[in-house]
Amino acid sequence: MMQPRNETRCEPASGLVYVVDDDRDLGAAVARLLSRHGHVATPFLDPAPLLEIYPQAPAHCIVTDVMMGDIDGFDFADRVRALDSTVAIVFMTAWPTTANAVDSVRRYGGLDYLEKPIDEDRLLAAVCEGVAWSKAQRLASARTAMLTPRQRQVFDLLVKGHNNQAIAIALDISPKTVEDHRAAIVAKTGTNGIAQLIALAG
C-alpha cells in the first residue's frame, strides 16, 4: 500500500529506476508511480535476476525492500554496489527498526529508508534526488577518466588540500611539472579552480 500524493513530475532528473520487492502488487504499484513521474521504472520480484542483467543495464536509482528471500535488501545493496558505485539506493520496509535505519545510510549507502505504507511524496523526492546524484557521479567519473595516471595522482592530492610544493615533494617531481599537470587537469575536466575540482571529486 502507498499513501497518495498530488500529481507532480520530476524534472529534469528523470532516469532508469529498478524496483525490487517480493510483493508483486506493491512493486508494480511503485514502478507505475515512478513511470507516471517521468522515470523508466521496472519492477523485479527477486534481486538475483536483476544482478545478472545489471552490468549491461545499470540504473540511476534502485528502490528495494529490505526483507526478502535468499538475498535481503542489504545484501543486495552490497552486491550491486560492487557492480556500480554510482547508483543511488532507496530502502523500504514494513518492519522498520532504528538500527536498520542507521545501517541503511551509514553501512549500505542508502539515500533514504522508507516505512510501508510508502509515503509517495517522500519516495518521489528520494528517487529524484537519487537520479540527480547518480547522473552527477557518472559525469564526474567520465570527466576524471580522461586524466593520465600521473594527472590522477596530482588531482587526488589537490582535492585533499595539498599545495603545489607539497605535491611536488610527495610525487618527487618539480613544482613546475605540478603546475603543468594542474593546467591539464583543469582543461580536461572543464573546471575553474580548486573548489570545482573538490566538488568533482565528490
N, C-alpha and C positions, 0 to 999 in steps of 0.2 A: 504494500500500500504506500501511496505517496500523498503528501499534503499539497493541495492545489495552490497555484500562484497566478498572478496576472501575466498575460502573454507579452513577452518582450523577446527580442532577438539579441544574440551575442555577436556583436560586430566590433572590430574586424577579426577577432581571434576565434574563428571557426576552424575546426580541424578534424582529424581522424581520431575517433574515440572507440575503445572497446569496453563493453560492459560484461563483467563476469559474475554470475550469480547462479547457484543451483536451483533457485526458484525461477522457473521458466517465465511465469507471468510477470514477476517483478522485473527481471532482466529485460524482457521485451518492452515493458512499460517505460523503463528508464531510457532505453535506446530510442524509443519513439519520441519521448520528450526532448531528448538531445537533438534528434533529427529535425524536429519542428523548429528548433532554435539555431539551425544553420550548420550543425555538425554532421559529419558522416559517421554514424554510430552503428555498431554491430554487436549483438548480444552473443555470449558464449555461456553454456551450462557448466563447462568444465575448463579449468585452466590449461590442462595438458594439450589439447588440440591447438590452442592459441599459442602456446610456447613453441610448437612445431612450426607454425607458419610465421611467427613473429619476425625472424630475421629478414624475411622477404617483404614484410608489410608492417614496418614499425609505426606505432601510433604516437600522437601527441599527448594523449591522456588515456589512462585506464581507470575505470571505476570498478572496484572489486569488493565482493563480500568478504568478510573475514572468516566466518565459519562455513567451511565447505568439506568436501570428502577427503580424498587422499592428499591433495595439496591445498592447504588452507591459504587464506589471503596473504598472510605474512610470508610464508614460504614462497608463494607465487611472486610476491614483490621482490624477494631476494633473487629469484631466478630471472625475472625479467630485467632487473637492474644489471645483472651480469651481461645481458644481451644489449642493453640500451640505457646508458646513464642519463639520457636527456628526455626520458618520458616522465610525465607527471602522473602521480598515483593518488587516487582518492579512495579511501576505505569507507565501507558502510557495514553496519551490523545491527542485528536485532537484539544482541546481548552485550551492550556496552559496559566496559569497566574503565576505571581511571587508569589502571596500569596499561591496558591495551591502547588507550587513547594517547598516552605519553609515548609508548613504544612505536605507535604508528607514525609519529612525527620524528622522534629522535633516532630510533633504530632503523626504521624502514623507509624513511624519507617521504612519508605521506604528506600530501598537501592539506588534507582535511580528514576528519574521522566523523562520519555521519551516522546518526542513530535512526533506525527504522521505526515508524514510517518516515520516509525521507522527506525533508523539507525541500521543496522544489527550488525555491529561491536560493537557498544555500548550495544546493547541488549545482545549479546552473552557474552560480558565481564561482564556485570552486573549479568547475571544468573550464570556464572561460579563462580564469587565472592560470590554470594548468597548461592549457593550449598556448597561451601567450608566452609563458615561461619556457615551454619546450621549444617553441619556434625561435626564441631569443638564444637559447642554449645551442641549438643547431646552427644558427647563423654565426655565433661566436666560434664554434668549433670549425666551421668551414673557413672562417677568416684566419684563424690561427694555424690551420692545417697547411697554409701556404708558406709558413716560416721554415727556414732551414733548421737543422738540429742546433747549430750554434745560436741562431737568432732566437730559438725557443728557450735556450738557456738564459740568454740575456733578458728576454721577456719575463721569464719566471722570477728572476731576481729583481727586475724593475718593479713588478707589481707587488713585491714584498717590501718595497720601500728603500732598496739599496740605490746609492748614487753611482755615477759612472766610475769613480775611483775604486769603490768597494767591489763593483762588478769586475773591473779590470784585475784586481788582486785575486778575487775568487776564481776567475777563469784563466788567469795567467796570460792576459792579453793587454794591449795598451789602451789607455783611456780613449785615444783617437779611434781605435778599432771599435770600442764600445759605442762611441758616438755614431760611427758609420752604421753599426747594426741597429741602433735606435732609429735612425732615419729610415732604414729599410723596413723595420717593423711598423713604423707609423704609416709608411706608404702602402704596405701590403694589407694592413688591417683597416685602413681608411679612418684611423683615429686622429685625434687632435689633442695631444698632451697626455700626461700620466693618468689623470683622472679617468679618461675614457679607456685607457689600457686596463686599469684596475677593474672598471665596470665590465670590460670584455672578458676578463679572467673569471668573472662571476663570483 
